[in-house]
Amino acid sequence: MTDETGSPPRPAYTRESTVLRLPGAVSLDDLSPAWAWGGATGKGVRVAVIDSGVEAGHPGLEGCVDVDAGLEVTVDSEDNPVDHLGPHDDSFGHATAVSGIIHSLAPEARITSIKVLGAGLGGKAAAFLRGLGWAVEQRFDVINLSLGTNRREWALPFYEICDEAYFRGCLVVTAANNVMRASYPSLFGSVASVACNLSTDPFRFHYNPEPPTEFLARGIDVEVLWRDGSTVKSTGNSYAAPHIAGIAALIRSKHPELRPFQVKTALWATAANVREAPRAAGRLSQIMRPATTSVRVTGALRRLS
């Protein structure tokens, strides 16, 4: 069997070496924090916060929210998602808290609110999926999901959209469930899944040697922004995820050419337990023996029906 040129057919996605030549490539020999995000502010990076809606006028956010570009997703009587573009409020305070953490780490990143949760942090998985799909369509650099669904029938649709995000260059950062229960999309390999460590330093995060949760970041007794211009102290994986999202925004600001898997590699290499572990033999080896971390989490990740 031959193709139109008379040659044997090639497998799908085969490409000639000449078209794969790169004008340049990033060296991954030295994945230090200084290399990864030193001097970065998040400038040029767009972060989507899919949550309860952001209180854009909160003084702690200092005008970082792109108000007019926001999206609120509701569902109609037949559970079909409906888009509402433009400004909206925060129905709970949760999204404002998440956005405040990201802004504190990456102050020049632009945050866009995608509202899929209402009062009491209730919502529909169909609205959540549409909000995530819209963020991927818009090619946000970083997408923060401090929510999830434990409904198994929604696992495949979320899996497919997270894969699409990965291939489009969107880094999806998710909070793991606060209870030992499956939650989607935090269990997928295409996302950066985050739980809590016990650090009080927002830049001290850990690599988890026992996935599916890949990273551990500050999330215990965190002072966060809240509704009506206020602040509260709160605990949960919901607040660990935006710490990683904020650092990822810094990395993408300094190195916009990196793909999601490269950003995750940079996060791994700059994790505290990787940097502090004894180095194995070899030139600039980053093969480490990370210490285990004991984590106790209170609170509950937001569930969607």
Backbone torsions as a table, in degrees:
resi	resn	phi	psi	omega
1	MET	NA	134.1	179.9
2	THR	-130.5	164.1	176.6
3	ASP	-92.4	-168.5	-175.4
4	GLU	-65.6	-17.7	178.8
5	THR	-91.8	-2.6	-177.6
6	GLY	88.5	1.8	-179.8
7	SER	-95.7	156.2	175.8
8	PRO	-59.5	141.7	-179.9
9	PRO	-65.8	145.5	179.4
10	ARG	-98.6	153.7	175.9
11	PRO	-60.4	154.7	178.6
12	ALA	-55.7	143.6	176.6
13	TYR	74.0	6.2	175.7
14	THR	-66.3	137.7	179.2
15	ARG	-138.1	150.0	178.3
16	GLU	-68.9	146.5	179.1
17	SER	-58.2	-34.6	-175.9
18	THR	-63.5	-32.4	-179.0
19	VAL	-84.7	-5.3	-179.8
20	LEU	-99.5	1.9	178.3
21	ARG	-68.9	135.2	-177.5
22	LEU	-102.5	144.0	177.0
23	PRO	-69.1	-18.3	179.8
24	GLY	-179.0	162.7	179.3
25	ALA	-144.7	147.0	179.3
26	VAL	-78.6	129.1	175.4
27	SER	-78.4	133.7	179.9
28	LEU	-106.4	25.1	179.7
29	ASP	-68.3	-35.9	-174.6
30	ASP	-125.9	87.0	-179.3
31	LEU	-94.8	63.5	178.3
32	SER	-89.8	162.0	174.4
33	PRO	-57.0	-37.3	179.4
34	ALA	-62.1	-41.6	177.4
35	TRP	-69.3	-43.6	-170.8
36	ALA	-68.6	-45.1	-176.2
37	TRP	-143.8	6.9	-179.3
38	GLY	-56.1	125.2	180.0
39	GLY	82.5	-5.1	-178.7
40	ALA	-81.0	151.2	178.9
41	THR	-124.2	-3.0	-174.1
42	GLY	92.2	0.0	-178.2
43	LYS	-58.3	134.2	178.7
44	GLY	88.0	-4.3	-176.9
45	VAL	-102.5	137.4	178.1
46	ARG	-109.0	123.8	-178.4
47	VAL	-115.4	127.2	175.2
48	ALA	-97.9	130.5	175.4
49	VAL	-111.7	106.9	-179.6
50	ILE	-94.7	112.3	-166.7
51	ASP	-170.3	-138.1	-174.0
52	SER	-95.7	8.8	-175.9
53	GLY	92.7	138.3	-175.2
54	VAL	-101.3	134.7	172.8
55	GLU	-78.3	88.8	-171.3
56	ALA	-60.8	-28.7	-177.8
57	GLY	-84.8	3.9	178.9
58	HIS	-60.1	129.5	-177.0
59	PRO	-59.5	-26.9	-179.9
60	GLY	-70.9	-15.7	179.8
61	LEU	-91.0	-13.5	170.4
62	GLU	51.7	38.0	174.9
63	GLY	73.5	20.6	-177.3
64	CYS	-81.3	-8.6	-175.0
65	VAL	-89.7	130.6	175.3
66	ASP	-83.5	87.3	-168.8
67	VAL	-61.8	-49.5	-173.9
68	ASP	-68.7	-19.4	-178.3
69	ALA	-89.5	1.9	-176.6
70	GLY	-70.3	165.4	179.1
71	LEU	-138.6	132.8	169.5
72	GLU	-112.9	131.2	-179.9
73	VAL	-113.5	123.4	173.6
74	THR	-116.5	176.6	175.7
75	VAL	-124.0	146.2	179.2
76	ASP	-86.2	-171.6	-175.2
77	SER	-64.2	-18.8	178.6
78	GLU	-104.9	16.9	178.5
79	ASP	65.2	26.2	173.4
80	ASN	-89.3	134.5	-179.1
81	PRO	-70.0	142.8	179.3
82	VAL	-126.6	127.0	-179.5
83	ASP	-86.8	139.2	172.9
84	HIS	-131.0	100.4	-177.9
85	LEU	-79.0	142.8	174.5
86	GLY	120.0	-169.7	-175.7
87	PRO	-64.2	150.8	173.9
88	HIS	-158.5	170.4	-176.7
89	ASP	-102.8	-177.4	174.4
90	ASP	-101.8	119.7	-176.7
91	SER	-80.1	-7.6	-175.6
92	PHE	-140.8	-46.9	-174.9
93	GLY	125.5	-18.7	-174.9
94	HIS	-61.1	-47.2	-178.5
95	ALA	-67.0	-35.2	177.1
96	THR	-64.4	-38.9	177.1
97	ALA	-62.7	-48.0	179.6
98	VAL	-60.0	-45.8	-178.2
99	SER	-64.5	-37.2	179.4
100	GLY	-62.9	-38.2	178.1
101	ILE	-65.6	-46.2	179.3
102	ILE	-61.2	-44.1	-178.8
103	HIS	-64.4	-35.8	-179.5
104	SER	-65.9	-27.2	-179.5
105	LEU	-92.8	-37.8	-177.1
106	ALA	-127.1	75.0	-168.6
107	PRO	-63.9	-22.0	-179.6
108	GLU	-100.5	2.7	174.2
109	ALA	-71.4	145.4	177.7
110	ARG	-95.2	128.0	-177.6
111	ILE	-104.7	133.0	175.5
112	THR	-117.4	130.3	-179.2
113	SER	-88.8	131.1	172.1
114	ILE	-121.3	106.0	-172.0
115	LYS	-90.9	119.6	178.5
116	VAL	-129.4	-3.4	-179.9
117	LEU	-117.3	149.1	179.6
118	GLY	-113.5	-156.3	179.7
119	ALA	-59.1	139.4	-177.8
120	GLY	75.4	8.2	-177.9
121	LEU	58.5	32.2	173.5
122	GLY	-89.0	156.6	178.9
123	GLY	-175.3	176.0	-179.9
124	LYS	-109.3	139.4	179.1
125	ALA	-60.4	-31.9	179.1
126	ALA	-63.1	-38.8	177.6
127	ALA	-69.4	-40.7	178.3
128	PHE	-60.2	-47.8	-179.2
129	LEU	-61.9	-41.8	179.3
130	ARG	-66.1	-41.0	178.4
131	GLY	-61.5	-42.4	177.2
132	LEU	-66.1	-42.5	178.9
133	GLY	-60.7	-40.2	179.1
134	TRP	-65.7	-40.8	178.5
135	ALA	-61.7	-38.2	178.2
136	VAL	-68.8	-41.8	176.8
137	GLU	-57.6	-37.5	-178.6
138	GLN	-82.9	-3.3	176.5
139	ARG	56.4	50.3	174.0
140	PHE	-64.5	144.1	-178.7
141	ASP	-67.9	-41.4	179.5
142	VAL	-133.8	136.6	178.6
143	ILE	-124.8	118.9	-179.0
144	ASN	-99.0	127.0	177.8
145	LEU	-123.0	95.3	174.2
146	SER	-96.0	48.3	-179.5
147	LEU	-159.6	169.3	178.9
148	GLY	-170.5	172.7	175.8
149	THR	-125.0	141.3	177.1
150	ASN	-100.0	10.0	179.4
151	ARG	-79.3	113.5	-174.4
152	ARG	-58.6	-33.4	-177.5
153	GLU	-67.1	-13.6	178.4
154	TRP	-96.9	-2.2	-176.6
155	ALA	-61.5	-47.9	-177.2
156	LEU	-65.2	-46.1	176.8
157	PRO	-58.1	-39.7	178.2
158	PHE	-70.5	-36.0	176.7
159	TYR	-59.8	-45.1	-178.0
160	GLU	-65.7	-41.6	-178.1
161	ILE	-73.4	-31.0	176.3
162	CYS	-69.8	-35.6	173.6
163	ASP	-64.0	-41.9	178.2
164	GLU	-62.2	-40.8	176.9
165	ALA	-59.2	-45.2	-179.6
166	TYR	-58.1	-46.2	-177.3
167	PHE	-74.2	-23.2	177.0
168	ARG	-86.9	-2.8	177.1
169	GLY	91.3	12.8	178.8
170	CYS	-92.3	124.8	175.7
171	LEU	-88.2	116.6	179.3
172	VAL	-97.1	122.4	178.7
173	VAL	-111.4	125.0	-175.0
174	THR	-123.1	149.3	172.8
175	ALA	-88.1	132.8	173.1
176	ALA	-69.6	159.0	176.2
177	ASN	-63.9	146.8	178.7
178	ASN	-81.7	-8.8	173.9
179	VAL	-119.9	158.7	-176.8
180	MET	-75.7	77.9	-177.1
181	ARG	-150.2	142.2	-178.9
182	ALA	-61.5	136.5	177.5
183	SER	-143.2	137.4	-176.4
184	TYR	-113.7	139.9	12.2
185	PRO	-98.3	22.7	-172.8
186	SER	-67.8	-14.0	-177.6
187	LEU	-91.8	0.2	-173.6
188	PHE	-88.9	146.8	-179.1
189	GLY	-72.6	-18.4	-178.1
190	SER	-80.0	-8.1	-179.4
191	VAL	-110.7	167.6	171.3
192	ALA	-102.3	105.2	-175.9
193	SER	-92.7	137.6	-169.8
194	VAL	-131.3	137.0	170.3
195	ALA	-125.1	-174.5	-174.1
196	CYS	-90.0	145.5	159.5
197	ASN	-109.6	-170.7	-176.6
198	LEU	-106.3	14.7	-176.8
199	SER	-75.2	152.9	170.9
200	THR	-106.5	-1.7	178.7
201	ASP	-92.9	117.9	-176.6
202	PRO	-63.2	-20.1	-179.9
203	PHE	-97.9	1.5	178.7
204	ARG	-99.3	99.8	178.9
205	PHE	-123.0	165.1	-174.9
206	HIS	-126.5	151.6	168.2
207	TYR	-85.0	135.0	179.1
208	ASN	-94.2	113.1	-178.3
209	PRO	-72.4	-3.2	179.7
210	GLU	-125.4	76.7	178.8
211	PRO	-60.7	169.4	28.3
212	PRO	-82.5	-24.9	174.5
213	THR	-67.3	123.3	-171.3
214	GLU	-94.8	-29.1	-175.0
215	PHE	-133.2	154.0	177.9
216	LEU	-126.8	127.4	-176.8
217	ALA	-139.2	173.4	-177.0
218	ARG	-58.3	129.9	179.1
219	GLY	-159.9	5.9	-178.0
220	ILE	-104.6	123.9	177.6
221	ASP	51.3	55.3	-178.4
222	VAL	-94.9	131.3	173.8
223	GLU	-76.9	117.1	-175.1
224	VAL	-127.4	157.2	172.6
225	LEU	-68.5	154.2	179.7
226	TRP	-145.1	-178.6	-178.5
227	ARG	-60.4	157.6	174.7
228	ASP	59.8	35.0	176.4
229	GLY	70.6	16.0	-174.3
230	SER	-98.8	179.4	171.9
231	THR	-134.1	152.3	176.1
232	VAL	-140.9	167.2	172.9
233	LYS	-106.2	130.1	-175.0
234	SER	-145.8	164.4	-176.3
235	THR	-134.0	142.3	174.4
236	GLY	153.6	161.3	176.4
237	ASN	-63.2	-21.7	176.1
238	SER	-55.5	-30.7	-176.5
239	TYR	-97.2	-14.7	173.8
240	ALA	-74.3	-41.8	-177.2
241	ALA	-56.7	-47.6	-178.7
242	PRO	-66.8	-19.0	172.5
243	HIS	-65.2	-43.3	177.2
244	ILE	-70.4	-37.9	178.1
245	ALA	-62.4	-39.9	179.4
246	GLY	-66.0	-42.7	178.0
247	ILE	-67.0	-38.9	176.7
248	ALA	-61.5	-36.5	177.0
249	ALA	-63.4	-37.8	176.4
250	LEU	-64.6	-44.0	-179.9
251	ILE	-62.5	-43.2	-178.9
252	ARG	-71.3	-26.6	175.8
253	SER	-67.7	-43.0	-178.6
254	LYS	-80.5	-31.3	-176.6
255	HIS	-130.7	70.5	-175.7
256	PRO	-63.9	-15.3	-178.3
257	GLU	-80.6	-11.3	-176.7
258	LEU	-71.8	138.8	174.4
259	ARG	-83.3	165.5	-178.5
260	PRO	-54.1	-40.3	-178.7
261	PHE	-67.3	-29.9	177.2
262	GLN	-73.7	-36.3	176.2
263	VAL	-64.3	-42.1	177.7
264	LYS	-63.6	-36.5	176.6
265	THR	-64.4	-41.8	177.6
266	ALA	-63.5	-39.0	177.3
267	LEU	-64.3	-43.4	177.5
268	TRP	-58.7	-49.3	-174.6
269	ALA	-67.0	-25.8	-177.8
270	THR	-99.6	2.9	176.3
271	ALA	-64.4	145.3	-173.9
272	ALA	-58.3	-44.8	-176.3
273	ASN	-72.6	-23.2	175.0
274	VAL	-76.0	-44.9	-178.9
275	ARG	-66.5	-32.1	-174.2
276	GLU	-93.5	-6.6	-179.2
277	ALA	-75.7	154.1	175.5
278	PRO	-58.8	137.0	-179.8
279	ARG	-81.0	137.5	174.4
280	ALA	-77.2	164.1	180.0
281	ALA	-64.7	146.8	177.5
282	GLY	129.6	158.0	-177.8
283	ARG	-69.1	119.2	177.4
284	LEU	48.8	38.0	-176.5
285	SER	-65.8	135.7	175.1
286	GLN	-109.8	19.2	178.8
287	ILE	-84.7	110.3	-171.6
288	MET	-118.5	166.5	171.7
289	ARG	-113.5	87.0	-175.1
290	PRO	-67.7	143.9	176.1
291	ALA	-73.6	151.7	176.9
292	THR	-78.0	154.6	-178.1
293	THR	-127.0	129.7	176.8
294	SER	-89.9	129.1	-175.7
295	VAL	-128.3	131.4	173.0
296	ARG	-123.4	123.9	-173.3
297	VAL	-121.5	137.4	172.6
298	THR	-113.8	168.9	179.6
299	GLY	94.6	-176.1	-177.9
300	ALA	-140.5	134.1	173.8
301	LEU	-70.1	147.1	-177.3
302	ARG	-69.3	131.7	-178.6
303	ARG	-107.8	145.0	178.9
304	LEU	-120.2	140.5	179.8
305	SER	-88.7	NA	NA
